Amino acid sequence: MIRSYLLLLFCVTLWGSNFVFGSMLVKEFPPLFLADVRLLFTSMFLIIYAWLAKKFVKITARELGLLVLLGLIGTLANQTAYFNGLLTTDATTASLILSLSPIVTAVLASLFLKEQFTLRMKIGSGLALMGTFFVVGIGAGLSITKGVLLIVIAMVAFSSSMIIIRKLTQTIQPFIATVYSTTVGTLFLTPAAMLTIEPGAQISHEVWAWAMLILTAILMQGICGIVWNQQLKVVGTGKAAIFLNLQPFVAMLVGFLLLGSQVTSIQVGGSLLIVVGVIVASVQKKQAVQPSKSV
């Protein structure tokens, strides 16, 4: 179980950094073009890997329906809202809003997957939510803007996609579910991206921007997607989602190191509350997960 925790932490660390990289890249590329090109590289990486490893399998009509739903919600809605939201919302605020997804995911998991939403998870989520309020509501002076609303939509779409992925991985392997869902999502996003690019849109010619785009696509969306989906089956959707609360802390730290973003004492205190919330919510995992291994 320690290995699963470390893998979840690895993914969350990279995803937290991705808020900062996304904020940098959205200044170099149109939002949907950026999202689509990243997914194209991610899809190519996953398809090549799956072909070399001979992982492709036939899918049922039910699985196809879930993949279509996942493409619409988890990719088209999520990526469109996320990158457009980053145009007017800073990386730390965006990461803090998305840190609320564990609460939404845990509630959805209890409703649709019948997963237990334990008292310890509720307390941990409450502490993390309190930390989010301190950092966003007080530390960052959050106001309800279009960008904030778009990030909220991205958060809800992400939480919903975790439930759909969990449904998919009940019948097919997590890796191939990731390959198919990413590819289907790209097919939905590409037409939307092409239709929204304006004639005079600025597309960067900088080598560093394209290198960052490709690297983050393969590492953060490809490899981390595989790892995360595998661990959902081990620790459960709602409990794994609690780790997402660490993303604001990572985003704040990386933003400070790379962009020189100001970090206040209130933000630090709120981030510590978020970390404590993750620890409290995850302590009980050993007891909660063991029975499911024999299923």
Residue pairs with C-beta under 8 A, 6 or more apart in sequence:
1 234
1 235
1 285
1 286
1 289
4 231
4 234
4 235
5 235
5 243
5 282
5 285
7 227
7 230
7 231
8 228
8 231
8 235
8 240
8 243
9 243
9 246
10 224
10 227
11 224
11 227
11 228
11 231
11 243
12 243
12 244
12 246
12 247
12 250
13 246
13 250
14 219
14 220
14 224
15 220
15 224
15 244
15 247
15 250
16 95
16 246
16 247
16 248
16 249
16 250
16 251
16 254
17 220
17 250
17 251
17 254
18 216
18 220
19 86
19 91
19 92
19 94
19 95
19 247
19 251
19 254
19 255
20 91
20 251
20 254
20 255
20 258
20 259
21 212
21 216
22 82
22 83
22 86
22 91
22 216
23 86
23 90
23 91
23 94
23 259
24 209
24 212
24 258
24 259
25 34
25 209
25 212
25 213
25 216
26 34
26 83
26 86
26 87
28 34
28 202
28 203
28 204
28 206
28 209
29 37
29 202
29 203
29 204
29 209
29 213
30 193
30 196
30 197
30 198
30 201
30 202
30 203
31 80
31 83
31 84
31 86
31 87
32 79
32 80
32 83
32 84
32 189
32 192
32 193
32 196
32 197
33 193
33 197
33 201
33 203
34 83
34 213
35 79
35 80
35 82
35 83
35 189
35 193
36 79
36 186
36 189
36 190
36 192
36 193
36 194
37 213
37 217
38 213
38 216
38 217
38 221
39 75
39 79
39 182
39 185
39 186
39 189
39 217
39 221
40 186
40 190
40 217
41 213
41 214
41 217
41 218
42 182
42 186
42 217
42 218
42 221
42 222
42 225
43 179
43 182
43 183
43 186
45 217
45 218
45 222
46 178
46 179
46 182
46 183
46 222
46 226
47 179
47 183
49 55
49 179
50 56
50 175
50 176
50 179
55 173
55 175
55 176
55 179
56 176
56 179
57 172
57 173
57 176
59 67
59 172
59 180
60 171
62 171
63 168
63 171
63 172
66 164
66 167
66 168
67 168
67 180
67 181
67 184
68 184
69 164
70 161
70 164
70 165
70 168
70 181
70 184
70 185
71 181
71 184
71 185
71 187
71 188
72 188
73 157
73 160
73 161
73 164
74 157
74 158
74 160
74 161
74 164
74 165
74 181
74 185
75 161
75 181
75 182
75 184
75 185
75 186
75 188
75 189
76 185
76 188
76 189
76 192
77 153
77 154
77 157
78 154
78 157
78 158
78 161
79 154
79 185
79 189
80 189
80 192
81 150
81 151
81 153
81 154
81 157
82 94
82 150
82 151
82 154
84 147
84 150
85 94
85 147
85 148
85 149
85 150
85 151
85 153
85 154
86 94
86 147
86 151
87 147
88 145
88 146
88 147
89 97
89 145
89 147
89 148
89 150
89 151
90 140
90 255
90 261
91 251
91 255
91 259
91 261
92 135
92 140
92 248
92 251
92 252
92 255
92 261
92 267
93 136
93 140
93 142
93 148
93 151
94 151
94 251
95 247
95 248
95 250
95 251
95 252
96 132
96 135
96 136
96 140
96 248
97 132
97 136
97 148
97 151
97 152
97 155
98 151
98 154
98 155
98 158
98 244
98 247
99 128
99 132
99 244
99 245
99 247
99 248
99 274
100 129
100 132
100 155
101 155
101 156
101 158
101 159
101 162
101 241
101 244
102 125
102 128
102 238
102 241
102 242
102 243
102 244
102 245
102 281
103 125
103 128
103 129
104 155
104 156
104 159
105 159
105 162
105 163
105 237
105 238
105 241
106 115
106 117
106 121
106 125
106 237
106 238
106 239
106 241
106 242
107 117
108 159
108 160
108 162
108 163
109 115
109 117
109 162
109 163
109 166
109 236
109 237
109 238
109 241
110 116
110 117
110 238
112 163
112 167
113 163
113 166
113 167
113 237
115 236
115 237
115 238
116 288
117 238
118 284
118 288
120 280
120 281
120 283
120 284
121 238
121 239
121 242
121 281
121 284
123 280
123 281
124 242
124 276
124 277
124 278
124 279
124 280
124 281
124 282
125 242
125 277
125 281
126 277
127 273
127 274
127 276
127 277
127 280
128 242
128 245
128 273
128 274
128 277
128 278
128 281
129 277
130 270
130 273
130 277
131 245
131 269
131 270
131 271
131 272
131 273
131 274
131 275
131 276
131 277
132 245
132 248
132 270
132 274
133 270
134 266
134 267
134 269
134 270
134 273
135 248
135 252
135 266
135 267
135 270
135 271
135 274
136 142
136 270
138 266
138 270
139 264
139 266
139 267
139 270
140 267
142 148
159 241
162 232
162 237
162 241
163 237
165 177
165 178
165 181
165 229
165 232
166 232
166 233
166 237
168 177
168 181
169 177
169 229
169 232
169 233
172 180
174 226
174 229
174 230
174 232
174 233
175 226
175 229
175 230
177 229
178 225
178 226
178 229
182 221
182 222
182 225
204 210
228 240
231 240
232 240
234 289
235 285
235 289
236 288
236 289
236 292
239 281
239 282
239 285
239 288
239 289
242 277
242 278
242 281
242 282
243 278
243 282
245 274
245 275
245 277
245 278
246 274
246 275
246 278
248 271
248 274
249 271
249 274
249 275
252 261
252 263
252 267
252 271
255 261
256 262
256 263
